[in-house]
Amino acid sequence: MSPTRDEWTLATEDLQFQRLDALFGSFVREEYEQFLADCAEDLVLNVRGSAGLATMVPRFQIPQWHRSSKQLAGGALRSSVCFILVREHVGIVVLTHMIDRDGVSFRYETVNHCTLRGDRLAAWFCYPMNAADYEEAWGLPRKATPQLAH
């Protein structure tokens, strides 16, 4: 008896979950050679900060971009995989980031929208989950928030 569509989908999503867990695990451990081996050649990382402007990072520059981020944080940037959700060929990976500055720890999360092509990362969009947390962690000036009239 062949598997049902639901059984096949669950099995496929489980494999993709494992793939994303291994992929982003190698990224946060700075195992860049392994990470890049698991990415499509034409991958471009689309990163947005609190300002909403995108930084486009080609696959081969991702390690340099990540190392530069660590340097900007004074070498005190640590990341970990917090949550993974997979539906069909799309995955959402939440990464938790910690920055230690002047004896204070700051934390923010990024939502990483990923598309797999086969078992390779083919598309990656990264957004801060909470702009205020992101700004505080990076020491950026806070934006004025609109106030409601009473």
CYANA upper distance limits for C-alpha pairs under 8 A (distance plus 0.5 A):
  3 PRO  CA      7 GLU  CA      6.26
  3 PRO  CA      8 TRP  CA      6.57
  4 THR  CA      8 TRP  CA      6.63
  5 ARG  CA      9 THR  CA      6.50
  6 ASP  CA     10 LEU  CA      6.60
  7 GLU  CA     11 ALA  CA      6.64
  8 TRP  CA     12 THR  CA      6.56
  9 THR  CA     13 GLU  CA      6.49
  9 THR  CA     88 GLU  CA      7.60
 10 LEU  CA     14 ASP  CA      6.51
 11 ALA  CA     15 LEU  CA      6.85
 12 THR  CA     16 GLN  CA      6.75
 12 THR  CA     88 GLU  CA      8.17
 13 GLU  CA     17 PHE  CA      6.49
 13 GLU  CA     86 VAL  CA      6.39
 13 GLU  CA     87 ARG  CA      6.95
 13 GLU  CA     88 GLU  CA      6.77
 13 GLU  CA     89 HIS  CA      8.34
 14 ASP  CA     18 GLN  CA      6.77
 14 ASP  CA     86 VAL  CA      8.43
 15 LEU  CA     19 ARG  CA      6.61
 16 GLN  CA     20 LEU  CA      6.60
 16 GLN  CA     86 VAL  CA      7.45
 16 GLN  CA     89 HIS  CA      8.25
 16 GLN  CA     91 GLY  CA      8.43
 16 GLN  CA    116 LEU  CA      8.43
 16 GLN  CA    119 ASP  CA      7.83
 17 PHE  CA     21 ASP  CA      6.58
 17 PHE  CA     84 ILE  CA      7.33
 17 PHE  CA     85 LEU  CA      7.68
 17 PHE  CA     86 VAL  CA      6.57
 17 PHE  CA     91 GLY  CA      8.17
 18 GLN  CA     22 ALA  CA      6.64
 19 ARG  CA     23 LEU  CA      6.47
 19 ARG  CA    119 ASP  CA      7.46
 20 LEU  CA     24 PHE  CA      6.43
 20 LEU  CA     84 ILE  CA      8.19
 20 LEU  CA     91 GLY  CA      8.13
 20 LEU  CA     93 VAL  CA      8.20
 21 ASP  CA     25 GLY  CA      6.25
 21 ASP  CA     81 VAL  CA      8.01
 21 ASP  CA     84 ILE  CA      7.89
 22 ALA  CA     26 SER  CA      6.68
 23 LEU  CA     27 PHE  CA      6.93
 23 LEU  CA     35 PHE  CA      6.33
 23 LEU  CA     38 ASP  CA      7.33
 24 PHE  CA     28 VAL  CA      6.65
 24 PHE  CA     35 PHE  CA      8.04
 24 PHE  CA     81 VAL  CA      7.38
 25 GLY  CA     29 ARG  CA      6.69
 25 GLY  CA     80 SER  CA      7.96
 25 GLY  CA     81 VAL  CA      7.19
 26 SER  CA     30 GLU  CA      6.61
 26 SER  CA     31 GLU  CA      5.42
 26 SER  CA     32 TYR  CA      7.37
 26 SER  CA     34 GLN  CA      7.10
 26 SER  CA     35 PHE  CA      6.13
 27 PHE  CA     31 GLU  CA      6.36
 27 PHE  CA     32 TYR  CA      6.67
 27 PHE  CA     35 PHE  CA      6.28
 28 VAL  CA     78 ARG  CA      8.16
 28 VAL  CA     79 SER  CA      6.05
 28 VAL  CA     80 SER  CA      6.49
 28 VAL  CA     81 VAL  CA      8.12
 30 GLU  CA     63 PRO  CA      8.37
 31 GLU  CA     35 PHE  CA      6.73
 32 TYR  CA     36 LEU  CA      6.43
 32 TYR  CA     63 PRO  CA      6.56
 33 GLU  CA     37 ALA  CA      6.71
 34 GLN  CA     38 ASP  CA      7.08
 35 PHE  CA     39 CYS  CA      7.27
 36 LEU  CA     59 ARG  CA      7.68
 36 LEU  CA     60 PHE  CA      8.05
 38 ASP  CA    119 ASP  CA      7.91
 38 ASP  CA    120 ARG  CA      5.61
 38 ASP  CA    121 LEU  CA      6.97
 39 CYS  CA     43 LEU  CA      7.13
 39 CYS  CA     59 ARG  CA      8.02
 39 CYS  CA    120 ARG  CA      5.33
 39 CYS  CA    121 LEU  CA      5.01
 39 CYS  CA    122 ALA  CA      6.87
 40 ALA  CA     59 ARG  CA      8.49
 40 ALA  CA    117 ARG  CA      8.12
 40 ALA  CA    120 ARG  CA      6.01
 40 ALA  CA    121 LEU  CA      6.20
 40 ALA  CA    122 ALA  CA      5.64
 41 GLU  CA     59 ARG  CA      7.35
 42 ASP  CA     58 PRO  CA      8.13
 42 ASP  CA     59 ARG  CA      7.41
 42 ASP  CA    122 ALA  CA      7.70
 43 LEU  CA     58 PRO  CA      6.82
 43 LEU  CA     59 ARG  CA      5.71
 43 LEU  CA    121 LEU  CA      7.68
 43 LEU  CA    122 ALA  CA      5.75
 43 LEU  CA    123 ALA  CA      6.32
 43 LEU  CA    124 TRP  CA      8.01
 44 VAL  CA     56 MET  CA      6.87
 44 VAL  CA     57 VAL  CA      5.94
 44 VAL  CA     58 PRO  CA      4.89
 44 VAL  CA     59 ARG  CA      6.04
 44 VAL  CA    123 ALA  CA      7.15
 44 VAL  CA    124 TRP  CA      7.42
 45 LEU  CA     55 THR  CA      8.40
 45 LEU  CA     56 MET  CA      6.20
 45 LEU  CA     57 VAL  CA      5.38
 45 LEU  CA     58 PRO  CA      6.73
 45 LEU  CA     59 ARG  CA      7.48
 45 LEU  CA     62 ILE  CA      8.06
 45 LEU  CA    123 ALA  CA      7.47
 45 LEU  CA    124 TRP  CA      5.57
 45 LEU  CA    125 PHE  CA      6.52
 45 LEU  CA    126 CYS  CA      8.01
 46 ASN  CA     54 ALA  CA      6.66
 46 ASN  CA     55 THR  CA      6.28
 46 ASN  CA     56 MET  CA      5.30
 46 ASN  CA     57 VAL  CA      6.96
 46 ASN  CA    124 TRP  CA      6.76
 46 ASN  CA    125 PHE  CA      5.22
 46 ASN  CA    126 CYS  CA      6.63
 47 VAL  CA     54 ALA  CA      5.92
 47 VAL  CA     55 THR  CA      5.58
 47 VAL  CA     56 MET  CA      6.97
 47 VAL  CA     57 VAL  CA      8.25
 47 VAL  CA    125 PHE  CA      6.49
 47 VAL  CA    126 CYS  CA      5.22
 47 VAL  CA    127 TYR  CA      6.80
 48 ARG  CA     52 GLY  CA      5.98
 48 ARG  CA     53 LEU  CA      6.20
 48 ARG  CA     54 ALA  CA      5.14
 48 ARG  CA     55 THR  CA      6.83
 48 ARG  CA    126 CYS  CA      6.67
 48 ARG  CA    127 TYR  CA      5.71
 48 ARG  CA    128 PRO  CA      7.67
 49 GLY  CA     53 LEU  CA      7.21
 49 GLY  CA     54 ALA  CA      7.84
 49 GLY  CA    127 TYR  CA      7.06
 49 GLY  CA    128 PRO  CA      6.80
 49 GLY  CA    131 ALA  CA      8.10
 49 GLY  CA    134 TYR  CA      8.12
 50 SER  CA    128 PRO  CA      7.41
 50 SER  CA    131 ALA  CA      5.46
 50 SER  CA    132 ALA  CA      8.20
 50 SER  CA    134 TYR  CA      7.22
 50 SER  CA    135 GLU  CA      7.09
 57 VAL  CA     61 GLN  CA      6.59
 57 VAL  CA     62 ILE  CA      6.61
 57 VAL  CA     65 TRP  CA      7.93
 58 PRO  CA     62 ILE  CA      7.06
 61 GLN  CA     65 TRP  CA      6.61
 62 ILE  CA     66 HIS  CA      6.61
 63 PRO  CA     67 ARG  CA      6.61
 64 GLN  CA     68 SER  CA      6.53
 65 TRP  CA     69 SER  CA      6.75
 66 HIS  CA     70 LYS  CA      6.91
 67 ARG  CA     71 GLN  CA      6.77
 68 SER  CA     72 LEU  CA      6.67
 69 SER  CA     73 ALA  CA      6.84
 69 SER  CA     77 LEU  CA      8.22
 70 LYS  CA     74 GLY  CA      6.93
 70 LYS  CA     75 GLY  CA      5.36
 70 LYS  CA     76 ALA  CA      7.02
 70 LYS  CA     77 LEU  CA      5.74
 71 GLN  CA     75 GLY  CA      5.46
 71 GLN  CA     76 ALA  CA      8.46
 73 ALA  CA     77 LEU  CA      6.32
 73 ALA  CA     99 ILE  CA      6.99
 73 ALA  CA    100 ASP  CA      8.32
 73 ALA  CA    101 ARG  CA      8.22
 73 ALA  CA    138 TRP  CA      7.72
 74 GLY  CA    101 ARG  CA      8.24
 76 ALA  CA     98 MET  CA      8.19
 76 ALA  CA     99 ILE  CA      5.88
 76 ALA  CA    100 ASP  CA      5.95
 76 ALA  CA    101 ARG  CA      7.99
 77 LEU  CA     97 HIS  CA      7.27
 77 LEU  CA     98 MET  CA      6.14
 77 LEU  CA     99 ILE  CA      5.17
 77 LEU  CA    100 ASP  CA      7.60
 78 ARG  CA     97 HIS  CA      6.09
 78 ARG  CA     98 MET  CA      5.63
 78 ARG  CA     99 ILE  CA      7.08
 79 SER  CA     95 LEU  CA      7.03
 79 SER  CA     96 THR  CA      6.01
 79 SER  CA     97 HIS  CA      4.84
 79 SER  CA     98 MET  CA      6.83
 80 SER  CA     95 LEU  CA      6.08
 80 SER  CA     96 THR  CA      5.83
 80 SER  CA     97 HIS  CA      7.15
 81 VAL  CA     93 VAL  CA      7.74
 81 VAL  CA     94 VAL  CA      6.80
 81 VAL  CA     95 LEU  CA      5.21
 81 VAL  CA     96 THR  CA      6.90
 82 CYS  CA     93 VAL  CA      8.00
 82 CYS  CA     94 VAL  CA      5.91
 82 CYS  CA     95 LEU  CA      5.81
 82 CYS  CA     96 THR  CA      6.50
 83 PHE  CA     92 ILE  CA      8.43
 83 PHE  CA     93 VAL  CA      6.23
 83 PHE  CA     94 VAL  CA      5.52
 83 PHE  CA     95 LEU  CA      7.68
 84 ILE  CA     91 GLY  CA      7.47
 84 ILE  CA     92 ILE  CA      6.12
 84 ILE  CA     93 VAL  CA      5.04
 84 ILE  CA     94 VAL  CA      6.90
 85 LEU  CA     91 GLY  CA      6.10
 85 LEU  CA     92 ILE  CA      5.61
 85 LEU  CA     93 VAL  CA      7.11
 86 VAL  CA     90 VAL  CA      6.41
 86 VAL  CA     91 GLY  CA      4.83
 86 VAL  CA     92 ILE  CA      6.90
 87 ARG  CA     91 GLY  CA      6.79
 89 HIS  CA    115 THR  CA      6.34
 89 HIS  CA    116 LEU  CA      6.24
 89 HIS  CA    117 ARG  CA      8.11
 90 VAL  CA    113 HIS  CA      7.78
 90 VAL  CA    114 CYS  CA      6.21
 90 VAL  CA    115 THR  CA      5.18
 90 VAL  CA    116 LEU  CA      7.15
 91 GLY  CA    113 HIS  CA      6.49
 91 GLY  CA    114 CYS  CA      5.50
 91 GLY  CA    115 THR  CA      6.75
 91 GLY  CA    116 LEU  CA      8.40
 92 ILE  CA    111 VAL  CA      7.22
 92 ILE  CA    112 ASN  CA      6.06
 92 ILE  CA    113 HIS  CA      5.29
 92 ILE  CA    114 CYS  CA      6.62
 93 VAL  CA    111 VAL  CA      6.52
 93 VAL  CA    112 ASN  CA      5.49
 93 VAL  CA    113 HIS  CA      7.13
 93 VAL  CA    114 CYS  CA      8.05
 94 VAL  CA    109 GLU  CA      7.06
 94 VAL  CA    110 THR  CA      6.13
 94 VAL  CA    111 VAL  CA      5.25
 94 VAL  CA    112 ASN  CA      6.55
 95 LEU  CA    109 GLU  CA      6.01
 95 LEU  CA    110 THR  CA      5.82
 95 LEU  CA    111 VAL  CA      7.22
 95 LEU  CA    112 ASN  CA      8.07
 96 THR  CA    107 ARG  CA      7.57
 96 THR  CA    108 TYR  CA      6.50
 96 THR  CA    109 GLU  CA      4.97
 96 THR  CA    110 THR  CA      7.16
 97 HIS  CA    107 ARG  CA      6.12
 97 HIS  CA    108 TYR  CA      5.92
 97 HIS  CA    109 GLU  CA      6.41
 97 HIS  CA    110 THR  CA      8.33
 98 MET  CA    105 SER  CA      7.09
 98 MET  CA    106 PHE  CA      6.06
 98 MET  CA    107 ARG  CA      5.08
 98 MET  CA    108 TYR  CA      7.26
 98 MET  CA    137 ALA  CA      8.33
 99 ILE  CA    105 SER  CA      6.18
 99 ILE  CA    106 PHE  CA      5.65
 99 ILE  CA    107 ARG  CA      6.99
 99 ILE  CA    137 ALA  CA      6.85
 99 ILE  CA    138 TRP  CA      8.33
100 ASP  CA    104 VAL  CA      6.02
100 ASP  CA    105 SER  CA      4.86
100 ASP  CA    106 PHE  CA      6.73
101 ARG  CA    105 SER  CA      6.91
101 ARG  CA    106 PHE  CA      8.27
106 PHE  CA    133 ASP  CA      8.41
106 PHE  CA    136 GLU  CA      7.73
106 PHE  CA    137 ALA  CA      5.40
107 ARG  CA    133 ASP  CA      7.37
107 ARG  CA    134 TYR  CA      8.25
107 ARG  CA    137 ALA  CA      6.73
108 TYR  CA    128 PRO  CA      7.91
108 TYR  CA    129 MET  CA      7.94
108 TYR  CA    130 ASN  CA      7.67
108 TYR  CA    133 ASP  CA      5.86
108 TYR  CA    134 TYR  CA      6.02
108 TYR  CA    137 ALA  CA      7.34
109 GLU  CA    128 PRO  CA      6.49
109 GLU  CA    129 MET  CA      5.99
109 GLU  CA    130 ASN  CA      7.70
109 GLU  CA    134 TYR  CA      8.22
110 THR  CA    126 CYS  CA      6.88
110 THR  CA    127 TYR  CA      5.85
110 THR  CA    128 PRO  CA      4.76
110 THR  CA    129 MET  CA      5.63
111 VAL  CA    126 CYS  CA      6.26
111 VAL  CA    127 TYR  CA      5.77
111 VAL  CA    128 PRO  CA      6.66
111 VAL  CA    129 MET  CA      6.35
112 ASN  CA    124 TRP  CA      7.07
112 ASN  CA    125 PHE  CA      6.03
112 ASN  CA    126 CYS  CA      4.94
112 ASN  CA    127 TYR  CA      6.96
113 HIS  CA    123 ALA  CA      8.36
113 HIS  CA    124 TRP  CA      6.22
113 HIS  CA    125 PHE  CA      5.58
113 HIS  CA    126 CYS  CA      6.96
114 CYS  CA    121 LEU  CA      7.46
114 CYS  CA    122 ALA  CA      7.95
114 CYS  CA    123 ALA  CA      5.94
114 CYS  CA    124 TRP  CA      5.13
114 CYS  CA    125 PHE  CA      7.04
115 THR  CA    121 LEU  CA      6.64
115 THR  CA    122 ALA  CA      6.07
115 THR  CA    123 ALA  CA      5.46
115 THR  CA    124 TRP  CA      7.22
116 LEU  CA    120 ARG  CA      5.89
116 LEU  CA    121 LEU  CA      5.16
116 LEU  CA    122 ALA  CA      5.72
116 LEU  CA    123 ALA  CA      7.51
117 ARG  CA    121 LEU  CA      6.86
117 ARG  CA    122 ALA  CA      6.06
128 PRO  CA    134 TYR  CA      6.90
130 ASN  CA    134 TYR  CA      6.82
131 ALA  CA    135 GLU  CA      6.57
132 ALA  CA    136 GLU  CA      6.62
132 ALA  CA    142 ARG  CA      7.40
133 ASP  CA    137 ALA  CA      6.57
134 TYR  CA    138 TRP  CA      6.76
135 GLU  CA    139 GLY  CA      6.38
135 GLU  CA    140 LEU  CA      5.24
135 GLU  CA    141 PRO  CA      7.23
135 GLU  CA    142 ARG  CA      6.88
136 GLU  CA    140 LEU  CA      6.63
136 GLU  CA    141 PRO  CA      8.28
136 GLU  CA    142 ARG  CA      8.02
